[in-house]
Amino acid sequence: MTAAWALLRLASPQLPIGGYSYSQGLEMAVEQATVKDAGSAQRWISDQLLLNLARFEAPLLLAHCEAAEAGRWTDLAALCEQHRASRETHEASLESRQMGYSLRQLLEGLPELDTPARDFLKALPAVPFALGWALAARAWQISPEDALAAWLWSWLENQLAVLMKTLPMGQQAAQRLTSELLPVLQQAQRHATHLAPEHYGSAAFGLSLASMAHERQYSRLFRS
């Protein structure tokens, strides 16, 4: 099977995990006018990529994928707990649990998931999103590096979809913004790939505050 097909399948918005139900704080940033146009959107997303995702979320996801590919189940369980403990807000925790649950339902029905991974999955009481992503990459024989790239792309695509729904931003403007953000996406991927585990960590206070405020936002399009 063509390797690109598996990669496109993993990154596709058609993957039934509910990722496009969440804005990850961006809807509240628009409500508060922190993000109000293409320029401020570019700054918000770039900051999330370089100051948050590249320093913690992305390298931790990559570590999940590497452990799953190698069948290091004890290490994978420990990484799973680290990811679960890192959800700073109720909203972020619910997002990871819901999307992980959806991924679990998908994985359990996949013929490609091998017996060791299936047994590991069955033994878990709950599946956070990063773990489900790593097991899907193993099932479809996607390398950890490519699985990380697919995750980063799907994250960026989701953020752009949020902007098109909450700002006066059409598809052409979103494509121009994508061109500006792709070098930042590449920089985030490169940094995450080379970051040692002892240096994992970020302090995205603005994101956490936006997420907490979004939990109480009166009128919203995205889930909390």
One Martini backbone bead per residue (centre of mass of N, CA, C, O) as a GRO file, in nm:
protein
  224
    1MET     BB    1   0.098   0.035   0.020
    2THR     BB    2   0.076   0.358   0.012
    3ALA     BB    3   0.209   0.565   0.246
    4ALA     BB    4   0.040   0.826   0.197
    5TRP     BB    5  -0.238   0.712   0.271
    6ALA     BB    6  -0.194   0.675   0.574
    7LEU     BB    7  -0.123   0.970   0.633
    8LEU     BB    8  -0.385   1.096   0.527
    9ARG     BB    9  -0.571   0.939   0.716
   10LEU     BB   10  -0.462   1.053   0.986
   11ALA     BB   11  -0.496   1.374   0.894
   12SER     BB   12  -0.786   1.358   0.848
   13PRO     BB   13  -1.100   1.505   0.909
   14GLN     BB   14  -1.246   1.211   0.882
   15LEU     BB   15  -1.151   1.137   1.141
   16PRO     BB   16  -1.346   0.992   1.412
   17ILE     BB   17  -1.265   1.223   1.687
   18GLY     BB   18  -1.357   1.542   1.714
   19GLY     BB   19  -1.143   1.779   1.661
   20TYR     BB   20  -1.357   2.004   1.534
   21SER     BB   21  -1.493   2.073   1.831
   22TYR     BB   22  -1.225   2.234   1.888
   23SER     BB   23  -1.017   2.539   1.974
   24GLN     BB   24  -0.802   2.580   2.199
   25GLY     BB   25  -0.892   2.898   2.284
   26LEU     BB   26  -0.950   3.066   2.020
   27GLU     BB   27  -1.241   3.162   2.059
   28MET     BB   28  -1.171   3.343   2.304
   29ALA     BB   29  -0.959   3.520   2.163
   30VAL     BB   30  -1.173   3.642   1.977
   31GLU     BB   31  -1.371   3.749   2.192
   32GLN     BB   32  -1.121   3.932   2.323
   33ALA     BB   33  -0.938   4.042   2.070
   34THR     BB   34  -0.660   3.901   2.040
   35VAL     BB   35  -0.811   3.790   1.788
   36LYS     BB   36  -0.892   3.989   1.468
   37ASP     BB   37  -0.677   3.890   1.250
   38ALA     BB   38  -0.428   3.774   1.059
   39GLY     BB   39  -0.194   3.883   1.233
   40SER     BB   40  -0.292   3.781   1.515
   41ALA     BB   41  -0.319   3.487   1.425
   42GLN     BB   42  -0.024   3.440   1.356
   43ARG     BB   43   0.083   3.491   1.642
   44TRP     BB   44  -0.079   3.283   1.801
   45ILE     BB   45   0.008   3.027   1.642
   46SER     BB   46   0.313   3.064   1.665
   47ASP     BB   47   0.326   3.055   1.972
   48GLN     BB   48   0.204   2.775   2.005
   49LEU     BB   49   0.422   2.626   1.845
   50LEU     BB   50   0.697   2.740   1.988
   51LEU     BB   51   0.600   2.766   2.313
   52ASN     BB   52   0.446   2.475   2.324
   53LEU     BB   53   0.449   2.234   2.124
   54ALA     BB   54   0.767   2.215   2.079
   55ARG     BB   55   0.822   2.176   2.409
   56PHE     BB   56   0.584   1.934   2.456
   57GLU     BB   57   0.357   1.804   2.285
   58ALA     BB   58   0.531   1.698   2.047
   59PRO     BB   59   0.756   1.532   2.195
   60LEU     BB   60   0.551   1.354   2.346
   61LEU     BB   61   0.419   1.230   2.097
   62LEU     BB   62   0.676   1.112   1.977
   63ALA     BB   63   0.733   0.922   2.216
   64HIS     BB   64   0.482   0.754   2.180
   65CYS     BB   65   0.546   0.655   1.890
   66GLU     BB   66   0.815   0.517   1.955
   67ALA     BB   67   0.707   0.317   2.167
   68ALA     BB   68   0.494   0.181   1.987
   69GLU     BB   69   0.676   0.083   1.759
   70ALA     BB   70   0.870  -0.086   1.974
   71GLY     BB   71   0.698  -0.208   2.219
   72ARG     BB   72   0.712  -0.006   2.482
   73TRP     BB   73   0.479  -0.039   2.718
   74THR     BB   74   0.586   0.087   2.979
   75ASP     BB   75   0.663   0.359   2.855
   76LEU     BB   76   0.383   0.426   2.739
   77ALA     BB   77   0.233   0.437   3.011
   78ALA     BB   78   0.402   0.671   3.129
   79LEU     BB   79   0.335   0.877   2.905
   80CYS     BB   80   0.033   0.874   2.950
   81GLU     BB   81   0.044   0.996   3.237
   82GLN     BB   82   0.186   1.256   3.159
   83HIS     BB   83  -0.034   1.359   2.972
   84ARG     BB   84  -0.269   1.358   3.173
   85ALA     BB   85  -0.126   1.557   3.387
   86SER     BB   86  -0.097   1.808   3.167
   87ARG     BB   87  -0.389   1.889   3.199
   88GLU     BB   88  -0.484   2.215   3.304
   89THR     BB   89  -0.781   2.176   3.211
   90HIS     BB   90  -1.094   2.066   3.180
   91GLU     BB   91  -1.111   2.095   2.875
   92ALA     BB   92  -0.846   1.943   2.801
   93SER     BB   93  -0.926   1.678   2.932
   94LEU     BB   94  -1.185   1.623   2.770
   95GLU     BB   95  -1.059   1.623   2.491
   96SER     BB   96  -0.865   1.384   2.531
   97ARG     BB   97  -1.079   1.175   2.620
   98GLN     BB   98  -1.273   1.188   2.376
   99MET     BB   99  -1.063   1.138   2.148
  100GLY     BB  100  -0.954   0.876   2.272
  101TYR     BB  101  -1.219   0.721   2.267
  102SER     BB  102  -1.258   0.735   1.958
  103LEU     BB  103  -0.992   0.593   1.889
  104ARG     BB  104  -1.055   0.331   2.031
  105GLN     BB  105  -1.298   0.250   1.862
  106LEU     BB  106  -1.135   0.239   1.602
  107LEU     BB  107  -0.905   0.038   1.680
  108GLU     BB  108  -1.086  -0.211   1.762
  109GLY     BB  109  -1.182  -0.225   1.435
  110LEU     BB  110  -0.895  -0.281   1.335
  111PRO     BB  111  -0.710  -0.509   1.146
  112GLU     BB  112  -0.412  -0.373   1.179
  113LEU     BB  113  -0.408  -0.438   1.471
  114ASP     BB  114  -0.211  -0.586   1.675
  115THR     BB  115  -0.186  -0.788   1.945
  116PRO     BB  116  -0.009  -0.623   2.143
  117ALA     BB  117  -0.174  -0.357   2.108
  118ARG     BB  118  -0.452  -0.476   2.182
  119ASP     BB  119  -0.376  -0.568   2.469
  120PHE     BB  120  -0.293  -0.291   2.575
  121LEU     BB  121  -0.565  -0.151   2.523
  122LYS     BB  122  -0.748  -0.341   2.702
  123ALA     BB  123  -0.588  -0.266   2.983
  124LEU     BB  124  -0.719   0.013   2.961
  125PRO     BB  125  -0.939   0.242   3.100
  126ALA     BB  126  -0.793   0.474   2.928
  127VAL     BB  127  -0.751   0.704   2.631
  128PRO     BB  128  -0.550   0.916   2.532
  129PHE     BB  129  -0.481   1.080   2.250
  130ALA     BB  130  -0.175   1.023   2.210
  131LEU     BB  131  -0.202   0.716   2.228
  132GLY     BB  132  -0.398   0.671   1.993
  133TRP     BB  133  -0.212   0.790   1.777
  134ALA     BB  134   0.024   0.590   1.814
  135LEU     BB  135  -0.144   0.330   1.749
  136ALA     BB  136  -0.229   0.417   1.465
  137ALA     BB  137   0.057   0.436   1.351
  138ARG     BB  138   0.124   0.139   1.396
  139ALA     BB  139  -0.109   0.012   1.232
  140TRP     BB  140  -0.011   0.197   0.960
  141GLN     BB  141   0.301   0.227   0.943
  142ILE     BB  142   0.396   0.497   1.083
  143SER     BB  143   0.619   0.704   1.147
  144PRO     BB  144   0.692   0.912   1.400
  145GLU     BB  145   0.760   1.159   1.223
  146ASP     BB  146   0.499   1.147   1.051
  147ALA     BB  147   0.297   1.154   1.285
  148LEU     BB  148   0.379   1.435   1.377
  149ALA     BB  149   0.319   1.584   1.115
  150ALA     BB  150   0.017   1.512   1.109
  151TRP     BB  151  -0.055   1.648   1.378
  152LEU     BB  152   0.037   1.936   1.311
  153TRP     BB  153  -0.144   1.971   1.067
  154SER     BB  154  -0.419   1.920   1.207
  155TRP     BB  155  -0.388   2.153   1.403
  156LEU     BB  156  -0.367   2.383   1.195
  157GLU     BB  157  -0.629   2.324   1.042
  158ASN     BB  158  -0.812   2.372   1.284
  159GLN     BB  159  -0.738   2.668   1.341
  160LEU     BB  160  -0.832   2.771   1.063
  161ALA     BB  161  -1.126   2.680   1.095
  162VAL     BB  162  -1.187   2.862   1.333
  163LEU     BB  163  -1.134   3.133   1.189
  164MET     BB  164  -1.357   3.096   0.963
  165LYS     BB  165  -1.593   3.093   1.195
  166THR     BB  166  -1.497   3.372   1.376
  167LEU     BB  167  -1.402   3.524   1.127
  168PRO     BB  168  -1.341   3.737   0.854
  169MET     BB  169  -1.246   3.441   0.689
  170GLY     BB  170  -1.143   3.303   0.414
  171GLN     BB  171  -0.990   3.070   0.217
  172GLN     BB  172  -0.771   3.251   0.095
  173ALA     BB  173  -0.669   3.369   0.361
  174ALA     BB  174  -0.598   3.090   0.485
  175GLN     BB  175  -0.384   3.020   0.268
  176ARG     BB  176  -0.195   3.255   0.326
  177LEU     BB  177  -0.149   3.176   0.622
  178THR     BB  178  -0.028   2.902   0.564
  179SER     BB  179   0.227   3.004   0.418
  180GLU     BB  180   0.333   3.155   0.677
  181LEU     BB  181   0.320   2.885   0.878
  182LEU     BB  182   0.494   2.651   0.764
  183PRO     BB  183   0.778   2.734   0.874
  184VAL     BB  184   0.684   2.711   1.171
  185LEU     BB  185   0.606   2.416   1.162
  186GLN     BB  186   0.890   2.316   1.090
  187GLN     BB  187   1.030   2.430   1.341
  188ALA     BB  188   0.866   2.271   1.549
  189GLN     BB  189   0.943   1.990   1.450
  190ARG     BB  190   1.249   2.015   1.480
  191HIS     BB  191   1.256   2.076   1.782
  192ALA     BB  192   1.100   1.824   1.883
  193THR     BB  193   1.299   1.605   1.764
  194HIS     BB  194   1.562   1.734   1.947
  195LEU     BB  195   1.431   1.699   2.225
  196ALA     BB  196   1.494   1.635   2.536
  197PRO     BB  197   1.319   1.509   2.799
  198GLU     BB  198   1.443   1.710   3.021
  199HIS     BB  199   1.312   1.966   2.829
  200TYR     BB  200   1.034   1.937   2.884
  201GLY     BB  201   0.827   2.228   2.851
  202SER     BB  202   0.563   2.463   2.950
  203ALA     BB  203   0.403   2.814   2.984
  204ALA     BB  204   0.076   2.857   2.874
  205PHE     BB  205  -0.107   3.091   3.008
  206GLY     BB  206  -0.291   3.204   2.783
  207LEU     BB  207  -0.418   2.932   2.709
  208SER     BB  208  -0.533   2.857   2.987
  209LEU     BB  209  -0.713   3.107   3.019
  210ALA     BB  210  -0.879   3.063   2.761
  211SER     BB  211  -0.987   2.785   2.839
  212MET     BB  212  -1.131   2.866   3.103
  213ALA     BB  213  -1.313   3.083   2.972
  214HIS     BB  214  -1.453   2.892   2.765
  215GLU     BB  215  -1.618   2.727   2.974
  216ARG     BB  216  -1.798   3.023   3.019
  217GLN     BB  217  -1.898   3.079   2.751
  218TYR     BB  218  -2.198   3.164   2.639
  219SER     BB  219  -2.121   3.181   2.324
  220ARG     BB  220  -2.061   2.890   2.114
  221LEU     BB  221  -1.915   2.651   1.875
  222PHE     BB  222  -1.737   2.505   2.084
  223ARG     BB  223  -1.623   2.283   2.291
  224SER     BB  224  -1.602   2.211   2.671
   0.00000   0.00000   0.00000
